């Protein structure tokens, strides 16, 4: 009896734990990787990693179809090399292309120094590929000139985190979702963009937590909200300033916490005076006495 290449790859499959390379939630996935008679490795199946703390085995459609994506046609099957910049690329053996690339990199570094070399990498690279790219740039070539579109597309958020919270990353953890009593989701459609994280949030909502959503659109996330504030586009900061105005005016701020963890608070009372409820209502379109648009 003969076996097909697919059957042979299945017979020799190994499991590899990794992280999904789509959105930023960082779900753990387990890949079944098979090796065919020709030595090529193929991802046969992707499943959720039940031991991973981010998703606990759950995967959205993107993560669950990772194997299909990796097996899709149109991917390079060999290296492509141009004899000169204006020529058409032609197939070349991978080992030969790697050696030529290394030779050219070495020549540039020897003549001009490591900072003459820059790397630009993709946010859709796997965790392992990102790690290797950074090791190649910083540890071997010894250049700090490495950039990623994943950092560039988050530059504004990173700057906001840095200015407001002191660090360029979210200060909380996913485990906080399991303990929160109220969620304020503003400017994010989690249900469509980060469904695994949203499912975890909804588990807490089912246990009694409240969900408040602020968004100009009635999104799938807003449909699950206990309170939906449909602000005018571009007025979310005015709403936040108005909420802080009320917290301060009603004595609900923590003076000890503010003194220990913030800078520049002394300027806030005068600033917040420009955002009383009537002004914020006019800016955002949210009535002063509204109870919001509740679920159902």
C-alpha positions as CSV (number, residue, x, y, z in Angstrom):
1,X,0.0,0.0,0.0
2,X,1.3,3.5,-0.9
3,X,0.8,6.7,1.1
4,X,0.1,10.1,-0.2
5,X,2.4,13.0,0.7
6,X,-0.3,14.5,2.9
7,X,-0.5,11.2,4.8
8,X,3.2,11.0,5.2
9,X,3.4,14.6,6.5
10,X,0.6,13.8,9.0
11,X,2.5,10.7,10.2
12,X,5.6,12.7,10.9
13,X,3.8,15.7,12.4
14,X,5.2,17.5,15.4
15,X,3.5,20.1,17.6
16,X,5.0,23.6,17.9
17,X,3.7,26.1,20.4
18,X,3.8,29.7,19.2
19,X,1.8,33.0,19.3
20,X,-0.7,34.2,16.7
21,X,0.7,36.9,14.4
22,X,-2.4,38.8,13.6
23,X,-3.8,41.3,16.1
24,X,-2.0,42.4,19.3
25,X,-3.8,40.2,21.8
26,X,-1.1,37.6,21.6
27,X,-3.1,34.4,21.7
28,X,-1.2,31.1,22.0
29,X,-1.6,28.6,19.2
30,X,-0.4,25.1,18.7
31,X,0.7,24.2,15.1
32,X,0.8,20.7,13.8
33,X,3.8,20.7,11.5
34,X,4.5,17.9,9.1
35,X,7.6,17.1,7.1
36,X,7.1,15.6,3.6
37,X,9.4,13.2,1.7
38,X,11.1,16.2,0.1
39,X,12.0,17.6,3.5
40,X,9.7,20.6,3.3
41,X,7.8,21.4,6.5
42,X,4.1,22.2,6.2
43,X,1.7,23.5,8.8
44,X,-1.2,21.0,8.8
45,X,-3.4,22.4,11.6
46,X,-3.7,25.3,14.0
47,X,-5.5,25.0,17.4
48,X,-5.7,27.2,20.5
49,X,-3.2,26.7,23.3
50,X,-5.2,25.8,26.3
51,X,-2.2,26.6,28.6
52,X,-1.7,30.1,27.2
53,X,-2.9,32.8,29.7
54,X,-4.2,35.2,27.0
55,X,-6.7,33.0,25.2
56,X,-6.9,29.8,27.3
57,X,-7.4,27.7,24.1
58,X,-9.8,30.0,22.3
59,X,-9.1,31.3,18.8
60,X,-10.9,33.7,16.5
61,X,-11.4,33.0,12.8
62,X,-8.0,34.5,11.9
63,X,-6.1,32.4,14.4
64,X,-8.1,29.2,13.7
65,X,-7.3,29.5,9.9
66,X,-3.6,30.0,10.4
67,X,-2.8,26.7,8.7
68,X,-4.9,27.6,5.7
69,X,-3.2,31.0,5.4
70,X,0.3,29.4,5.6
71,X,-0.7,26.8,2.9
72,X,-2.3,29.4,0.6
73,X,-0.8,29.7,-2.9
74,X,1.2,32.7,-4.0
75,X,4.0,32.3,-1.5
76,X,7.6,32.2,-2.6
77,X,9.0,28.7,-3.0
78,X,12.6,29.9,-3.6
79,X,14.7,32.9,-3.1
80,X,14.6,35.6,-5.8
81,X,17.7,37.6,-6.8
82,X,18.3,40.5,-9.1
83,X,21.6,40.8,-10.9
84,X,21.2,44.6,-10.8
85,X,18.6,46.9,-9.3
86,X,16.7,47.3,-12.6
87,X,16.6,43.6,-13.6
88,X,13.7,41.2,-13.0
89,X,14.2,38.9,-10.1
90,X,15.1,35.3,-10.9
91,X,14.8,32.2,-8.7
92,X,18.0,31.2,-6.8
93,X,18.8,28.5,-4.3
94,X,18.1,29.8,-0.8
95,X,21.5,28.9,0.6
96,X,23.2,30.7,-2.2
97,X,21.0,33.8,-1.7
98,X,21.7,33.8,2.0
99,X,25.4,33.6,1.5
100,X,25.3,36.5,-1.0
101,X,23.2,38.6,1.3
102,X,25.6,38.0,4.1
103,X,28.6,38.9,1.9
104,X,27.0,42.2,0.9
105,X,26.0,43.1,4.5
106,X,29.6,42.3,5.7
107,X,31.1,44.5,3.0
108,X,28.8,47.4,4.0
109,X,29.5,47.1,7.7
110,X,33.3,46.8,7.1
111,X,33.4,49.9,4.9
112,X,30.8,52.1,6.5
113,X,30.1,50.8,10.0
114,X,27.1,49.0,11.5
115,X,24.8,52.0,11.5
116,X,24.9,52.1,7.7
117,X,22.6,49.1,7.8
118,X,18.9,49.5,8.7
119,X,16.2,46.9,9.1
120,X,12.5,47.4,8.5
121,X,10.4,44.4,9.6
122,X,6.7,43.5,9.5
123,X,4.2,43.4,12.4
124,X,2.9,40.2,10.9
125,X,6.1,38.3,11.4
126,X,5.9,35.4,13.9
127,X,7.2,36.0,17.4
128,X,10.1,33.8,16.6
129,X,10.9,35.7,13.4
130,X,10.7,39.0,15.2
131,X,13.1,37.7,17.9
132,X,15.6,36.5,15.3
133,X,15.4,39.8,13.3
134,X,16.2,41.8,16.4
135,X,19.1,39.5,17.3
136,X,20.5,39.8,13.8
137,X,20.3,43.6,13.9
138,X,21.4,44.3,17.4
139,X,23.5,41.3,18.4
140,X,25.3,40.4,15.2
141,X,25.3,43.4,12.8
142,X,25.3,45.6,16.0
143,X,23.1,48.4,14.6
144,X,20.2,50.0,16.5
145,X,18.6,51.0,13.2
146,X,15.7,48.6,13.2
147,X,12.1,49.6,12.8
148,X,8.8,47.8,12.6
149,X,5.5,48.9,11.1
150,X,3.9,47.5,14.3
151,X,5.6,50.2,16.3
152,X,5.0,53.0,13.8
153,X,1.3,52.2,13.6
154,X,1.1,52.4,17.5
155,X,3.4,55.5,17.8
156,X,0.5,57.8,18.8
157,X,-0.8,55.4,21.4
158,X,2.7,54.8,22.7
159,X,3.3,58.5,23.1
160,X,0.0,58.9,24.8
161,X,0.8,56.1,27.3
162,X,4.2,57.6,27.9
163,X,2.9,61.1,28.6
164,X,-0.1,60.0,30.7
165,X,1.0,56.8,32.4
166,X,4.8,57.0,32.3
167,X,5.4,53.9,30.2
168,X,4.8,53.2,26.5
169,X,2.6,50.1,27.1
170,X,-0.7,49.4,28.8
171,X,-0.2,49.3,32.6
172,X,-2.7,46.5,33.3
173,X,-2.9,42.8,32.5
174,X,-5.5,40.5,31.1
175,X,-6.1,39.0,34.6
176,X,-7.6,42.4,35.6
177,X,-10.5,41.6,33.3
178,X,-11.5,38.8,35.7
179,X,-11.8,41.1,38.6
180,X,-13.2,44.4,37.2
181,X,-16.7,45.6,38.1
182,X,-17.0,48.2,35.4
183,X,-15.5,48.3,31.8
184,X,-15.2,51.6,29.9
185,X,-14.5,50.8,26.2
186,X,-13.9,53.9,24.3
187,X,-13.0,54.1,20.6
188,X,-12.5,50.4,20.3
189,X,-14.7,47.8,18.6
190,X,-13.4,44.8,20.6
191,X,-16.1,42.4,19.4
192,X,-14.8,42.6,15.8
193,X,-11.1,43.5,16.3
194,X,-10.2,41.6,19.4
195,X,-12.9,38.9,19.8
196,X,-11.0,36.6,22.1
197,X,-10.4,39.4,24.6
198,X,-14.0,40.6,24.2
199,X,-15.3,37.1,25.1
200,X,-13.2,37.1,28.2
201,X,-14.7,40.6,29.1
202,X,-18.2,39.3,28.5
203,X,-17.7,36.4,30.9
204,X,-17.1,39.0,33.6
205,X,-20.2,41.0,32.4
206,X,-22.3,37.8,32.8
207,X,-21.0,37.6,36.3
208,X,-22.4,41.1,37.1
209,X,-19.9,43.6,35.8
210,X,-21.2,46.6,33.8
211,X,-20.0,47.5,30.3
212,X,-20.0,51.2,29.1
213,X,-19.1,51.8,25.5
214,X,-18.3,55.2,23.9
215,X,-18.2,55.3,20.2
216,X,-19.7,57.4,17.3
217,X,-20.9,54.1,15.7
218,X,-23.3,51.5,17.0
219,X,-20.8,48.6,16.8
220,X,-21.1,45.0,17.7
221,X,-19.4,46.0,21.0
222,X,-21.9,48.7,21.6
223,X,-24.7,46.2,21.1
224,X,-23.5,44.4,24.3
225,X,-23.2,47.5,26.4
226,X,-25.2,48.3,29.5
227,X,-24.7,51.9,28.6
228,X,-23.9,53.2,25.1
229,X,-22.7,56.8,24.7
230,X,-22.9,57.6,21.0
231,X,-20.7,60.7,20.9
232,X,-20.1,62.9,17.9
233,X,-16.9,61.9,16.0
234,X,-13.8,63.4,17.4
235,X,-15.3,64.5,20.8
236,X,-14.2,61.6,23.0
237,X,-11.5,63.7,24.7
238,X,-14.2,66.3,25.6
239,X,-16.3,63.6,27.2
240,X,-13.3,62.3,29.2
241,X,-12.5,65.9,30.4
242,X,-16.1,66.3,31.4
243,X,-16.0,63.1,33.4
244,X,-12.9,64.2,35.2
245,X,-14.5,67.6,35.8
246,X,-17.3,65.9,37.7
247,X,-15.0,63.6,39.6
248,X,-13.0,66.6,40.8
249,X,-16.0,68.8,41.5
250,X,-17.8,66.1,43.5
251,X,-14.7,65.3,45.6
252,X,-14.1,61.8,44.1
253,X,-10.4,62.2,43.3
254,X,-7.7,60.6,45.5
255,X,-5.4,63.4,46.6
256,X,-2.9,61.0,48.1
257,X,-2.7,59.0,44.9
258,X,-2.4,62.1,42.8
259,X,0.5,63.5,44.9
260,X,2.4,60.2,44.7
261,X,1.9,59.2,41.1
262,X,1.2,62.3,39.0
263,X,2.9,65.5,37.8
264,X,1.3,68.8,36.9
265,X,-2.1,68.2,38.6
266,X,-2.1,71.8,39.9
267,X,-2.9,73.0,36.4
268,X,-5.9,70.6,36.1
269,X,-8.6,72.4,38.1
270,X,-8.5,75.5,35.9
271,X,-8.3,73.4,32.8
272,X,-11.3,71.2,33.8
273,X,-13.3,74.4,34.5
274,X,-13.8,74.7,30.8
275,X,-15.7,71.3,30.7
276,X,-18.8,71.6,32.8
277,X,-21.7,69.2,31.8
278,X,-23.5,71.8,29.7
279,X,-20.4,72.5,27.5
280,X,-19.6,68.8,27.2
281,X,-23.2,68.0,26.2
282,X,-23.0,70.6,23.5
283,X,-19.7,69.3,22.2
284,X,-20.5,65.6,22.3
285,X,-24.2,65.5,21.6
286,X,-24.8,63.5,24.8
287,X,-27.7,65.0,26.8
288,X,-26.8,66.1,30.4
289,X,-29.5,64.0,32.0
290,X,-29.3,61.0,29.7
291,X,-29.0,57.5,31.0
292,X,-27.4,56.5,27.7
293,X,-28.7,54.0,25.2
294,X,-29.0,50.8,27.1
295,X,-28.7,47.3,25.9
296,X,-31.9,46.0,24.3
